[in-house]
Every structure is written in structure tokens, then in C-alpha cells.
């Protein structure tokens, strides 16, 4: 990651700039990886390439380890297709477990469009874990 990109992301993490401002700045400097930025698709939706999970240790963290996971959406979409190979009785168990957690999900009916809807609503989520670690989930 180049220095300019890192500075922009640091300013975003510190709350000095908004997500929209960061996107504009990143677009202005270009993508150092050589890959094009996610393009707007029909209906103004963005086409995300990666799901990112970052864990930053807080002041009371026991390990102090940072975690940075970047999962390609192509892999996630391909995984949806594998749901067809899961036995029907396993679908029922998973669906019941989701329902027990308050999620009305039918594993057999999850589509790529459902994934896109979930991602568009995810936007940027940060969770602090027991005052120790900060978990951030976002798409890029």
C-alpha cells in the first residue's frame, strides 16, 4: 500500500474525513494495486470486490495482535453456489439455528442478489469487543 493511500485511510479511521471524502481522494490518487475502483452499477449500487474484516487491539487487549482479512467477493459468490451440495436436512438445521438467533434465512434460497442486498446494508460496521479489541467490517 502506498504512503498516500495509507494517509487517506488513517484520516478516515481517525474521523478527520468522511467515507465519501476518502473515496474521492482515493479515486484522485488512483489505485496502487492496478485494479480499477469499484464501479457504480445499475440503480446506483456499487460493485464491491472485497469483504474486509479488521481487528485492532485496544488498550486493554491481551494479545495486541492486529488482524486484517480481505475476502474476494468472487469467492463468497462461488460459495453460495456450493449451498446446493449441502444435504437438505443440514439446511433445516442451519435455518433453525438462524431463526433461533432472530434471522429469518432460508439457506436454499440465498441468491447472489441477497448477498448484494446484505452488503449494501452492511456499509461500515464497527464493534468494540469487551473494551479490548475493535472489529471493523466493511466492503471495498
N, CA, C and O atoms as a GROMACS GRO file, in nm:
protein
  560
    1UNK      N    1   0.086  -0.117   0.000
    1UNK     CA    2   0.000   0.000   0.000
    1UNK      C    3   0.090   0.123   0.000
    1UNK      O    4   0.183   0.133   0.080
    2UNK      N    5   0.062   0.217  -0.091
    2UNK     CA    6   0.148   0.334  -0.097
    2UNK      C    7   0.118   0.431   0.018
    2UNK      O    8   0.015   0.421   0.084
    3UNK      N    9   0.208   0.522   0.039
    3UNK     CA   10   0.201   0.615   0.153
    3UNK      C   11   0.079   0.708   0.146
    3UNK      O   12   0.016   0.734   0.248
    4UNK      N   13   0.047   0.758   0.026
    4UNK     CA   14  -0.068   0.847   0.012
    4UNK      C   15  -0.198   0.776   0.050
    4UNK      O   16  -0.282   0.830   0.121
    5UNK      N   17  -0.211   0.654   0.002
    5UNK     CA   18  -0.332   0.575   0.031
    5UNK      C   19  -0.342   0.549   0.182
    5UNK      O   20  -0.450   0.561   0.240
    6UNK      N   21  -0.231   0.514   0.244
    6UNK     CA   22  -0.230   0.487   0.388
    6UNK      C   23  -0.270   0.612   0.466
    6UNK      O   24  -0.345   0.603   0.564
    7UNK      N   25  -0.221   0.729   0.425
    7UNK     CA   26  -0.256   0.854   0.493
    7UNK      C   27  -0.406   0.882   0.485
    7UNK      O   28  -0.468   0.923   0.582
    8UNK      N   29  -0.462   0.859   0.368
    8UNK     CA   30  -0.605   0.880   0.349
    8UNK      C   31  -0.684   0.787   0.439
    8UNK      O   32  -0.779   0.829   0.505
    9UNK      N   33  -0.645   0.660   0.443
    9UNK     CA   34  -0.716   0.563   0.526
    9UNK      C   35  -0.698   0.593   0.674
    9UNK      O   36  -0.790   0.572   0.754
   10UNK      N   37  -0.581   0.643   0.713
   10UNK     CA   38  -0.560   0.684   0.852
   10UNK      C   39  -0.650   0.801   0.889
   10UNK      O   40  -0.709   0.803   0.997
   11UNK      N   41  -0.662   0.899   0.799
   11UNK     CA   42  -0.750   1.014   0.826
   11UNK      C   43  -0.896   0.967   0.840
   11UNK      O   44  -0.970   1.018   0.923
   12UNK      N   45  -0.934   0.870   0.757
   12UNK     CA   46  -1.069   0.815   0.765
   12UNK      C   47  -1.089   0.743   0.899
   12UNK      O   48  -1.191   0.762   0.964
   13UNK      N   49  -0.991   0.663   0.938
   13UNK     CA   50  -1.001   0.588   1.064
   13UNK      C   51  -1.009   0.683   1.184
   13UNK      O   52  -1.075   0.653   1.283
   14UNK      N   53  -0.941   0.796   1.175
   14UNK     CA   54  -0.940   0.893   1.284
   14UNK      C   55  -1.062   0.984   1.283
   14UNK      O   56  -1.080   1.065   1.373
   15UNK      N   57  -1.146   0.971   1.180
   15UNK     CA   58  -1.267   1.052   1.172
   15UNK      C   59  -1.242   1.192   1.120
   15UNK      O   60  -1.330   1.278   1.130
   16UNK      N   61  -1.125   1.218   1.064
   16UNK     CA   62  -1.093   1.350   1.012
   16UNK      C   63  -1.162   1.378   0.878
   16UNK      O   64  -1.187   1.493   0.843
   17UNK      N   65  -1.193   1.271   0.805
   17UNK     CA   66  -1.264   1.283   0.678
   17UNK      C   67  -1.376   1.181   0.675
   17UNK      O   68  -1.373   1.082   0.749
   18UNK      N   69  -1.476   1.204   0.590
   18UNK     CA   70  -1.588   1.110   0.576
   18UNK      C   71  -1.552   1.002   0.475
   18UNK      O   72  -1.451   1.012   0.404
   19UNK      N   73  -1.634   0.899   0.469
   19UNK     CA   74  -1.613   0.790   0.373
   19UNK      C   75  -1.618   0.846   0.231
   19UNK      O   76  -1.535   0.809   0.147
   20UNK      N   77  -1.714   0.935   0.204
   20UNK     CA   78  -1.725   0.993   0.069
   20UNK      C   79  -1.600   1.072   0.032
   20UNK      O   80  -1.550   1.063  -0.080
   21UNK      N   81  -1.549   1.150   0.127
   21UNK     CA   82  -1.427   1.226   0.101
   21UNK      C   83  -1.308   1.132   0.075
   21UNK      O   84  -1.227   1.157  -0.014
   22UNK      N   85  -1.300   1.025   0.153
   22UNK     CA   86  -1.192   0.928   0.135
   22UNK      C   87  -1.201   0.863  -0.003
   22UNK      O   88  -1.099   0.847  -0.070
   23UNK      N   89  -1.323   0.827  -0.045
   23UNK     CA   90  -1.340   0.767  -0.177
   23UNK      C   91  -1.294   0.861  -0.287
   23UNK      O   92  -1.228   0.819  -0.383
   24UNK      N   93  -1.329   0.990  -0.273
   24UNK     CA   94  -1.288   1.087  -0.374
   24UNK      C   95  -1.136   1.102  -0.378
   24UNK      O   96  -1.076   1.108  -0.485
   25UNK      N   97  -1.075   1.108  -0.260
   25UNK     CA   98  -0.929   1.121  -0.255
   25UNK      C   99  -0.860   0.998  -0.313
   25UNK      O  100  -0.763   1.010  -0.388
   26UNK      N  101  -0.911   0.881  -0.278
   26UNK     CA  102  -0.851   0.757  -0.331
   26UNK      C  103  -0.866   0.750  -0.482
   26UNK      O  104  -0.775   0.706  -0.552
   27UNK      N  105  -0.981   0.793  -0.532
   27UNK     CA  106  -1.001   0.793  -0.676
   27UNK      C  107  -0.906   0.891  -0.743
   27UNK      O  108  -0.858   0.866  -0.854
   28UNK      N  109  -0.880   1.003  -0.676
   28UNK     CA  110  -0.792   1.105  -0.733
   28UNK      C  111  -0.646   1.057  -0.744
   28UNK      O  112  -0.577   1.089  -0.840
   29UNK      N  113  -0.602   0.978  -0.645
   29UNK     CA  114  -0.463   0.930  -0.650
   29UNK      C  115  -0.452   0.800  -0.727
   29UNK      O  116  -0.341   0.759  -0.763
   30UNK      N  117  -0.564   0.735  -0.754
   30UNK     CA  118  -0.562   0.609  -0.829
   30UNK      C  119  -0.536   0.493  -0.735
   30UNK      O  120  -0.496   0.512  -0.621
   31UNK      N  121  -0.559   0.374  -0.785
   31UNK     CA  122  -0.543   0.251  -0.706
   31UNK      C  123  -0.404   0.196  -0.732
   31UNK      O  124  -0.371   0.162  -0.845
   32UNK      N  125  -0.324   0.185  -0.627
   32UNK     CA  126  -0.186   0.138  -0.641
   32UNK      C  127  -0.177  -0.009  -0.681
   32UNK      O  128  -0.072  -0.054  -0.727
   33UNK      N  129  -0.284  -0.084  -0.665
   33UNK     CA  130  -0.279  -0.226  -0.700
   33UNK      C  131  -0.296  -0.249  -0.849
   33UNK      O  132  -0.274  -0.360  -0.898
   34UNK      N  133  -0.336  -0.144  -0.922
   34UNK     CA  134  -0.357  -0.160  -1.065
   34UNK      C  135  -0.497  -0.204  -1.098
   34UNK      O  136  -0.533  -0.211  -1.216
   35UNK      N  137  -0.579  -0.236  -0.997
   35UNK     CA  138  -0.716  -0.276  -1.021
   35UNK      C  139  -0.804  -0.153  -1.022
   35UNK      O  140  -0.780  -0.060  -0.945
   36UNK      N  141  -0.907  -0.149  -1.107
   36UNK     CA  142  -0.995  -0.034  -1.108
   36UNK      C  143  -1.078  -0.027  -0.981
   36UNK      O  144  -1.105  -0.129  -0.917
   37UNK      N  145  -1.117   0.094  -0.945
   37UNK     CA  146  -1.202   0.113  -0.827
   37UNK      C  147  -1.338   0.052  -0.855
   37UNK      O  148  -1.377   0.042  -0.971
   38UNK      N  149  -1.413   0.010  -0.750
   38UNK     CA  150  -1.545  -0.047  -0.773
   38UNK      C  151  -1.634   0.052  -0.849
   38UNK      O  152  -1.640   0.170  -0.815
   39UNK      N  153  -1.700   0.004  -0.951
   39UNK     CA  154  -1.782   0.091  -1.034
   39UNK      C  155  -1.927   0.087  -0.988
   39UNK      O  156  -1.974  -0.015  -0.937
   40UNK      N  157  -1.996   0.198  -1.007
   40UNK     CA  158  -2.139   0.200  -0.978
   40UNK      C  159  -2.209   0.116  -1.083
   40UNK      O  160  -2.176   0.123  -1.201
   41UNK      N  161  -2.304   0.036  -1.040
   41UNK     CA  162  -2.377  -0.047  -1.134
   41UNK      C  163  -2.520   0.006  -1.143
   41UNK      O  164  -2.548   0.116  -1.097
   42UNK      N  165  -2.606  -0.071  -1.201
   42UNK     CA  166  -2.744  -0.028  -1.220
   42UNK      C  167  -2.807   0.009  -1.087
   42UNK      O  168  -2.784  -0.055  -0.985
   43UNK      N  169  -2.888   0.115  -1.090
   43UNK     CA  170  -2.958   0.158  -0.970
   43UNK      C  171  -2.867   0.229  -0.871
   43UNK      O  172  -2.906   0.250  -0.756
   44UNK      N  173  -2.745   0.266  -0.912
   44UNK     CA  174  -2.655   0.338  -0.824
   44UNK      C  175  -2.585   0.249  -0.722
   44UNK      O  176  -2.514   0.299  -0.635
   45UNK      N  177  -2.602   0.118  -0.732
   45UNK     CA  178  -2.535   0.026  -0.640
   45UNK      C  179  -2.389   0.013  -0.676
   45UNK      O  180  -2.351   0.026  -0.793
   46UNK      N  181  -2.308  -0.012  -0.576
   46UNK     CA  182  -2.165  -0.032  -0.601
   46UNK      C  183  -2.138  -0.180  -0.619
   46UNK      O  184  -2.206  -0.265  -0.562
   47UNK      N  185  -2.039  -0.209  -0.697
   47UNK     CA  186  -1.994  -0.347  -0.713
   47UNK      C  187  -1.870  -0.363  -0.627
   47UNK      O  188  -1.763  -0.312  -0.662
   48UNK      N  189  -1.884  -0.431  -0.517
   48UNK     CA  190  -1.773  -0.448  -0.424
   48UNK      C  191  -1.687  -0.566  -0.468
   48UNK      O  192  -1.737  -0.664  -0.522
   49UNK      N  193  -1.557  -0.554  -0.445
   49UNK     CA  194  -1.466  -0.663  -0.479
   49UNK      C  195  -1.423  -0.744  -0.357
   49UNK      O  196  -1.392  -0.862  -0.369
   50UNK      N  197  -1.422  -0.680  -0.240
   50UNK     CA  198  -1.372  -0.749  -0.121
   50UNK      C  199  -1.457  -0.720   0.002
   50UNK      O  200  -1.511  -0.610   0.017
   51UNK      N  201  -1.468  -0.820   0.089
   51UNK     CA  202  -1.523  -0.802   0.223
   51UNK      C  203  -1.402  -0.797   0.314
   51UNK      O  204  -1.319  -0.888   0.311
   52UNK      N  205  -1.391  -0.694   0.394
   52UNK     CA  206  -1.273  -0.675   0.477
   52UNK      C  207  -1.315  -0.683   0.624
   52UNK      O  208  -1.414  -0.622   0.664
   53UNK      N  209  -1.238  -0.758   0.702
   53UNK     CA  210  -1.256  -0.767   0.847
   53UNK      C  211  -1.123  -0.730   0.910
   53UNK      O  212  -1.020  -0.792   0.884
   54UNK      N  213  -1.126  -0.626   0.994
   54UNK     CA  214  -1.005  -0.581   1.063
   54UNK      C  215  -1.029  -0.585   1.212
   54UNK      O  216  -1.135  -0.544   1.260
   55UNK      N  217  -0.931  -0.635   1.286
   55UNK     CA  218  -0.936  -0.633   1.432
   55UNK      C  219  -0.816  -0.554   1.479
   55UNK      O  220  -0.702  -0.592   1.454
   56UNK      N  221  -0.842  -0.444   1.548
   56UNK     CA  222  -0.736  -0.361   1.605
   56UNK      C  223  -0.738  -0.377   1.755
   56UNK      O  224  -0.843  -0.363   1.818
   57UNK      N  225  -0.623  -0.406   1.814
   57UNK     CA  226  -0.619  -0.423   1.959
   57UNK      C  227  -0.641  -0.290   2.030
   57UNK      O  228  -0.588  -0.186   1.990
   58UNK      N  229  -0.720  -0.296   2.136
   58UNK     CA  230  -0.742  -0.178   2.218
   58UNK      C  231  -0.640  -0.171   2.330
   58UNK      O  232  -0.552  -0.256   2.339
   59UNK      N  233  -0.651  -0.070   2.414
   59UNK     CA  234  -0.552  -0.054   2.522
   59UNK      C  235  -0.554  -0.170   2.622
   59UNK      O  236  -0.452  -0.197   2.687
   60UNK      N  237  -0.667  -0.238   2.635
   60UNK     CA  238  -0.677  -0.349   2.730
   60UNK      C  239  -0.666  -0.485   2.663
   60UNK      O  240  -0.699  -0.587   2.724
   61UNK      N  241  -0.620  -0.487   2.539
   61UNK     CA  242  -0.610  -0.612   2.465
   61UNK      C  243  -0.504  -0.702   2.527
   61UNK      O  244  -0.398  -0.655   2.569
   62UNK      N  245  -0.534  -0.832   2.532
   62UNK     CA  246  -0.440  -0.927   2.590
   62UNK      C  247  -0.327  -0.963   2.494
   62UNK      O  248  -0.213  -0.981   2.537
   63UNK      N  249  -0.357  -0.974   2.363
   63UNK     CA  250  -0.254  -1.018   2.270
   63UNK      C  251  -0.186  -0.903   2.196
   63UNK      O  252  -0.066  -0.909   2.169
   64UNK      N  253  -0.260  -0.800   2.166
   64UNK     CA  254  -0.203  -0.689   2.090
   64UNK      C  255  -0.186  -0.719   1.942
   64UNK      O  256  -0.128  -0.638   1.869
   65UNK      N  257  -0.236  -0.833   1.896
   65UNK     CA  258  -0.223  -0.871   1.756
   65UNK      C  259  -0.329  -0.800   1.671
   65UNK      O  260  -0.444  -0.785   1.712
   66UNK      N  261  -0.287  -0.757   1.553
   66UNK     CA  262  -0.379  -0.699   1.455
   66UNK      C  263  -0.419  -0.809   1.356
   66UNK      O  264  -0.339  -0.895   1.321
   67UNK      N  265  -0.543  -0.803   1.312
   67UNK     CA  266  -0.593  -0.898   1.213
   67UNK      C  267  -0.650  -0.816   1.097
   67UNK      O  268  -0.723  -0.719   1.118
   68UNK      N  269  -0.617  -0.857   0.976
   68UNK     CA  270  -0.666  -0.789   0.857
   68UNK      C  271  -0.699  -0.896   0.754
   68UNK      O  272  -0.609  -0.951   0.690
   69UNK      N  273  -0.828  -0.924   0.737
   69UNK     CA  274  -0.872  -1.030   0.645
   69UNK      C  275  -0.944  -0.964   0.528
   69UNK      O  276  -1.032  -0.880   0.546
   70UNK      N  277  -0.906  -1.003   0.407
   70UNK     CA  278  -0.966  -0.948   0.286
   70UNK      C  279  -1.014  -1.066   0.202
   70UNK      O  280  -0.934  -1.140   0.146
   71UNK      N  281  -1.146  -1.083   0.194
   71UNK     CA  282  -1.205  -1.197   0.125
   71UNK      C  283  -1.265  -1.148  -0.008
   71UNK      O  284  -1.351  -1.061  -0.008
   72UNK      N  285  -1.220  -1.204  -0.121
   72UNK     CA  286  -1.278  -1.164  -0.250
   72UNK      C  287  -1.426  -1.202  -0.259
   72UNK      O  288  -1.466  -1.311  -0.219
   73UNK      N  289  -1.507  -1.109  -0.311
   73UNK     CA  290  -1.649  -1.138  -0.326
   73UNK      C  291  -1.673  -1.250  -0.426
   73UNK      O  292  -1.775  -1.319  -0.416
   74UNK      N  293  -1.582  -1.270  -0.520
   74UNK     CA  294  -1.597  -1.381  -0.614
   74UNK      C  295  -1.599  -1.514  -0.537
   74UNK      O  296  -1.673  -1.605  -0.573
   75UNK      N  297  -1.517  -1.523  -0.433
   75UNK     CA  298  -1.512  -1.644  -0.352
   75UNK      C  299  -1.643  -1.661  -0.274
   75UNK      O  300  -1.696  -1.772  -0.263
   76UNK      N  301  -1.695  -1.552  -0.221
   76UNK     CA  302  -1.821  -1.558  -0.146
   76UNK      C  303  -1.935  -1.598  -0.238
   76UNK      O  304  -2.018  -1.682  -0.203
   77UNK      N  305  -1.940  -1.537  -0.357
   77UNK     CA  306  -2.045  -1.571  -0.454
   77UNK      C  307  -2.036  -1.718  -0.495
   77UNK      O  308  -2.137  -1.786  -0.509
   78UNK      N  309  -1.914  -1.765  -0.516
   78UNK     CA  310  -1.895  -1.906  -0.552
   78UNK      C  311  -1.943  -1.996  -0.439
   78UNK      O  312  -2.000  -2.102  -0.463
   79UNK      N  313  -1.919  -1.954  -0.316
   79UNK     CA  314  -1.964  -2.031  -0.200
   79UNK      C  315  -2.115  -2.046  -0.196
   79UNK      O  316  -2.166  -2.149  -0.150
   80UNK      N  317  -2.187  -1.946  -0.243
   80UNK     CA  318  -2.334  -1.955  -0.247
   80UNK      C  319  -2.378  -2.070  -0.337
   80UNK      O  320  -2.478  -2.136  -0.310
   81UNK      N  321  -2.303  -2.092  -0.444
   81UNK     CA  322  -2.339  -2.199  -0.537
   81UNK      C  323  -2.319  -2.336  -0.474
   81UNK      O  324  -2.388  -2.432  -0.509
   82UNK      N  325  -2.225  -2.345  -0.379
   82UNK     CA  326  -2.200  -2.473  -0.313
   82UNK      C  327  -2.310  -2.511  -0.215
   82UNK      O  328  -2.318  -2.626  -0.171
   83UNK      N  329  -2.395  -2.416  -0.180
   83UNK     CA  330  -2.506  -2.448  -0.089
   83UNK      C  331  -2.595  -2.557  -0.147
   83UNK      O  332  -2.663  -2.629  -0.072
   84UNK      N  333  -2.595  -2.570  -0.279
   84UNK     CA  334  -2.676  -2.674  -0.344
   84UNK      C  335  -2.626  -2.814  -0.308
   84UNK      O  336  -2.702  -2.911  -0.319
   85UNK      N  337  -2.500  -2.826  -0.266
   85UNK     CA  338  -2.444  -2.957  -0.232
   85UNK      C  339  -2.465  -2.996  -0.086
   85UNK      O  340  -2.434  -3.108  -0.046
   86UNK      N  341  -2.516  -2.904  -0.006
   86UNK     CA  342  -2.541  -2.932   0.135
   86UNK      C  343  -2.670  -3.013   0.147
   86UNK      O  344  -2.771  -2.974   0.089
   87UNK      N  345  -2.668  -3.124   0.219
   87UNK     CA  346  -2.788  -3.207   0.232
   87UNK      C  347  -2.907  -3.127   0.288
   87UNK      O  348  -2.889  -3.037   0.371
   88UNK      N  349  -3.024  -3.161   0.243
   88UNK     CA  350  -3.147  -3.089   0.281
   88UNK      C  351  -3.165  -3.085   0.433
   88UNK      O  352  -3.205  -2.981   0.487
   89UNK      N  353  -3.138  -3.195   0.504
   89UNK     CA  354  -3.157  -3.194   0.649
   89UNK      C  355  -3.060  -3.098   0.717
   89UNK      O  356  -3.091  -3.043   0.822
   90UNK      N  357  -2.943  -3.079   0.659
   90UNK     CA  358  -2.848  -2.981   0.714
   90UNK      C  359  -2.901  -2.840   0.692
   90UNK      O  360  -2.883  -2.753   0.778
   91UNK      N  361  -2.968  -2.815   0.578
   91UNK     CA  362  -3.030  -2.684   0.553
   91UNK      C  363  -3.129  -2.652   0.664
   91UNK      O  364  -3.131  -2.542   0.718
   92UNK      N  365  -3.210  -2.751   0.698
   92UNK     CA  366  -3.311  -2.730   0.801
   92UNK      C  367  -3.247  -2.695   0.935
   92UNK      O  368  -3.295  -2.607   1.006
   93UNK      N  369  -3.138  -2.764   0.970
   93UNK     CA  370  -3.070  -2.735   1.096
   93UNK      C  371  -3.011  -2.594   1.097
   93UNK      O  372  -3.021  -2.522   1.196
   94UNK      N  373  -2.949  -2.556   0.986
   94UNK     CA  374  -2.890  -2.423   0.976
   94UNK      C  375  -3.000  -2.317   0.982
   94UNK      O  376  -2.987  -2.217   1.052
   95UNK      N  377  -3.109  -2.339   0.909
   95UNK     CA  378  -3.220  -2.244   0.910
   95UNK      C  379  -3.278  -2.226   1.050
   95UNK      O  380  -3.311  -2.115   1.090
   96UNK      N  381  -3.290  -2.337   1.124
   96UNK     CA  382  -3.340  -2.329   1.263
   96UNK      C  383  -3.243  -2.250   1.351
   96UNK      O  384  -3.285  -2.170   1.435
   97UNK      N  385  -3.114  -2.274   1.332
   97UNK     CA  386  -3.014  -2.201   1.411
   97UNK      C  387  -3.021  -2.051   1.380
   97UNK      O  388  -3.012  -1.969   1.471
   98UNK      N  389  -3.038  -2.017   1.253
   98UNK     CA  390  -3.054  -1.876   1.217
   98UNK      C  391  -3.179  -1.818   1.284
   98UNK      O  392  -3.176  -1.708   1.340
   99UNK      N  393  -3.287  -1.895   1.279
   99UNK     CA  394  -3.413  -1.848   1.337
   99UNK      C  395  -3.400  -1.828   1.488
   99UNK      O  396  -3.454  -1.732   1.543
  100UNK      N  397  -3.327  -1.919   1.554
  100UNK     CA  398  -3.303  -1.906   1.699
  100UNK      C  399  -3.230  -1.777   1.732
  100UNK      O  400  -3.245  -1.721   1.840
  101UNK      N  401  -3.149  -1.730   1.637
  101UNK     CA  402  -3.072  -1.605   1.655
  101UNK      C  403  -3.148  -1.483   1.604
  101UNK      O  404  -3.095  -1.372   1.604
  102UNK      N  405  -3.274  -1.504   1.562
  102UNK     CA  406  -3.356  -1.392   1.517
  102UNK      C  407  -3.342  -1.358   1.370
  102UNK      O  408  -3.387  -1.251   1.328
  103UNK      N  409  -3.280  -1.445   1.291
  103UNK     CA  410  -3.263  -1.420   1.148
  103UNK      C  411  -3.352  -1.514   1.069
  103UNK      O  412  -3.342  -1.636   1.083
  104UNK      N  413  -3.438  -1.459   0.987
  104UNK     CA  414  -3.526  -1.540   0.905
  104UNK      C  415  -3.458  -1.565   0.771
  104UNK      O  416  -3.478  -1.491   0.675
  105UNK      N  417  -3.376  -1.672   0.766
  105UNK     CA  418  -3.295  -1.703   0.648
  105UNK      C  419  -3.326  -1.846   0.604
  105UNK      O  420  -3.335  -1.937   0.686
  106UNK      N  421  -3.340  -1.863   0.474
  106UNK     CA  422  -3.354  -1.997   0.418
  106UNK      C  423  -3.231  -2.022   0.332
  106UNK      O  424  -3.217  -1.964   0.225
  107UNK      N  425  -3.143  -2.109   0.378
  107UNK     CA  426  -3.016  -2.135   0.312
  107UNK      C  427  -3.034  -2.175   0.166
  107UNK      O  428  -2.952  -2.139   0.082
  108UNK      N  429  -3.141  -2.249   0.136
  108UNK     CA  430  -3.164  -2.295  -0.001
  108UNK      C  431  -3.205  -2.182  -0.095
  108UNK      O  432  -3.196  -2.196  -0.217
  109UNK      N  433  -3.248  -2.070  -0.038
  109UNK     CA  434  -3.298  -1.962  -0.122
  109UNK      C  435  -3.207  -1.840  -0.126
  109UNK      O  436  -3.244  -1.737  -0.184
  110UNK      N  437  -3.088  -1.848  -0.066
  110UNK     CA  438  -2.996  -1.735  -0.070
  110UNK      C  439  -2.941  -1.722  -0.212
  110UNK      O  440  -2.891  -1.819  -0.269
  111UNK      N  441  -2.952  -1.604  -0.266
  111UNK     CA  442  -2.907  -1.580  -0.404
  111UNK      C  443  -2.796  -1.475  -0.405
  111UNK      O  444  -2.775  -1.406  -0.304
  112UNK      N  445  -2.727  -1.461  -0.517
  112UNK     CA  446  -2.628  -1.354  -0.527
  112UNK      C  447  -2.690  -1.217  -0.502
  112UNK      O  448  -2.625  -1.128  -0.446
  113UNK      N  449  -2.816  -1.198  -0.542
  113UNK     CA  450  -2.884  -1.071  -0.517
  113UNK      C  451  -2.901  -1.047  -0.368
  113UNK      O  452  -2.888  -0.934  -0.320
  114UNK      N  453  -2.932  -1.154  -0.291
  114UNK     CA  454  -2.943  -1.142  -0.147
  114UNK      C  455  -2.810  -1.096  -0.087
  114UNK      O  456  -2.807  -1.014   0.004
  115UNK      N  457  -2.702  -1.150  -0.140
  115UNK     CA  458  -2.568  -1.112  -0.094
  115UNK      C  459  -2.544  -0.964  -0.120
  115UNK      O  460  -2.495  -0.892  -0.033
  116UNK      N  461  -2.579  -0.918  -0.240
  116UNK     CA  462  -2.561  -0.777  -0.274
  116UNK      C  463  -2.646  -0.688  -0.183
  116UNK      O  464  -2.601  -0.582  -0.141
  117UNK      N  465  -2.770  -0.730  -0.152
  117UNK     CA  466  -2.855  -0.653  -0.062
  117UNK      C  467  -2.794  -0.645   0.077
  117UNK      O  468  -2.794  -0.538   0.139
  118UNK      N  469  -2.742  -0.757   0.126
  118UNK     CA  470  -2.678  -0.759   0.257
  118UNK      C  471  -2.559  -0.664   0.260
  118UNK      O  472  -2.543  -0.588   0.355
  119UNK      N  473  -2.477  -0.670   0.158
  119UNK     CA  474  -2.358  -0.586   0.152
  119UNK      C  475  -2.396  -0.438   0.145
  119UNK      O  476  -2.333  -0.355   0.210
  120UNK      N  477  -2.496  -0.406   0.066
  120UNK     CA  478  -2.534  -0.265   0.054
  120UNK      C  479  -2.585  -0.210   0.187
  120UNK      O  480  -2.574  -0.091   0.213
  121UNK      N  481  -2.641  -0.297   0.271
  121UNK     CA  482  -2.688  -0.253   0.403
  121UNK      C  483  -2.579  -0.260   0.509
  121UNK      O  484  -2.588  -0.195   0.613
  122UNK      N  485  -2.475  -0.338   0.483
  122UNK     CA  486  -2.365  -0.351   0.578
  122UNK      C  487  -2.287  -0.221   0.590
  122UNK      O  488  -2.258  -0.175   0.700
  123UNK      N  489  -2.255  -0.162   0.475
  123UNK     CA  490  -2.182  -0.036   0.466
  123UNK      C  491  -2.053  -0.041   0.546
  123UNK      O  492  -1.951  -0.085   0.493
  124UNK      N  493  -2.055   0.000   0.669
  124UNK     CA  494  -1.933   0.002   0.751
  124UNK      C  495  -1.977  -0.020   0.895
  124UNK      O  496  -2.048   0.063   0.951
  125UNK      N  497  -1.934  -0.130   0.954
  125UNK     CA  498  -1.977  -0.164   1.089
  125UNK      C  499  -1.854  -0.180   1.177
  125UNK      O  500  -1.758  -0.248   1.140
  126UNK      N  501  -1.858  -0.119   1.294
  126UNK     CA  502  -1.750  -0.132   1.390
  126UNK      C  503  -1.809  -0.179   1.522
  126UNK      O  504  -1.910  -0.127   1.569
  127UNK      N  505  -1.745  -0.280   1.582
  127UNK     CA  506  -1.791  -0.336   1.708
  127UNK      C  507  -1.673  -0.339   1.805
  127UNK      O  508  -1.565  -0.387   1.770
  128UNK      N  509  -1.694  -0.289   1.924
  128UNK     CA  510  -1.590  -0.296   2.026
  128UNK      C  511  -1.618  -0.420   2.110
  128UNK      O  512  -1.730  -0.440   2.158
  129UNK      N  513  -1.516  -0.503   2.128
  129UNK     CA  514  -1.532  -0.630   2.198
  129UNK      C  515  -1.477  -0.616   2.340
  129UNK      O  516  -1.356  -0.606   2.359
  130UNK      N  517  -1.565  -0.616   2.437
  130UNK     CA  518  -1.528  -0.612   2.578
  130UNK      C  519  -1.427  -0.502   2.611
  130UNK      O  520  -1.345  -0.519   2.702
  131UNK      N  521  -1.432  -0.391   2.539
  131UNK     CA  522  -1.340  -0.282   2.564
  131UNK      C  523  -1.195  -0.315   2.532
  131UNK      O  524  -1.104  -0.238   2.564
  132UNK      N  525  -1.173  -0.429   2.468
  132UNK     CA  526  -1.036  -0.473   2.440
  132UNK      C  527  -0.999  -0.454   2.294
  132UNK      O  528  -0.896  -0.394   2.263
  133UNK      N  529  -1.081  -0.503   2.205
  133UNK     CA  530  -1.049  -0.501   2.063
  133UNK      C  531  -1.160  -0.433   1.986
  133UNK      O  532  -1.276  -0.434   2.028
  134UNK      N  533  -1.125  -0.373   1.872
  134UNK     CA  534  -1.222  -0.311   1.786
  134UNK      C  535  -1.227  -0.392   1.656
  134UNK      O  536  -1.125  -0.409   1.589
  135UNK      N  537  -1.346  -0.442   1.620
  135UNK     CA  538  -1.365  -0.520   1.499
  135UNK      C  539  -1.440  -0.432   1.399
  135UNK      O  540  -1.547  -0.379   1.430
  136UNK      N  541  -1.383  -0.418   1.280
  136UNK     CA  542  -1.444  -0.336   1.176
  136UNK      C  543  -1.468  -0.425   1.055
  136UNK      O  544  -1.378  -0.495   1.008
  137UNK      N  545  -1.592  -0.421   1.004
  137UNK     CA  546  -1.629  -0.498   0.885
  137UNK      C  547  -1.677  -0.400   0.781
  137UNK      O  548  -1.766  -0.319   0.808
  138UNK      N  549  -1.619  -0.407   0.662
  138UNK     CA  550  -1.658  -0.316   0.557
  138UNK      C  551  -1.627  -0.377   0.422
  138UNK      O  552  -1.565  -0.483   0.412
  139UNK      N  553  -1.672  -0.310   0.317
  139UNK     CA  554  -1.652  -0.360   0.181
  139UNK      C  555  -1.570  -0.260   0.102
  139UNK      O  556  -1.576  -0.139   0.126
  140UNK      N  557  -1.495  -0.313   0.009
  140UNK     CA  558  -1.417  -0.225  -0.078
  140UNK      C  559  -1.415  -0.283  -0.219
  140UNK      O  560  -1.354  -0.225  -0.308
   0.00000   0.00000   0.00000
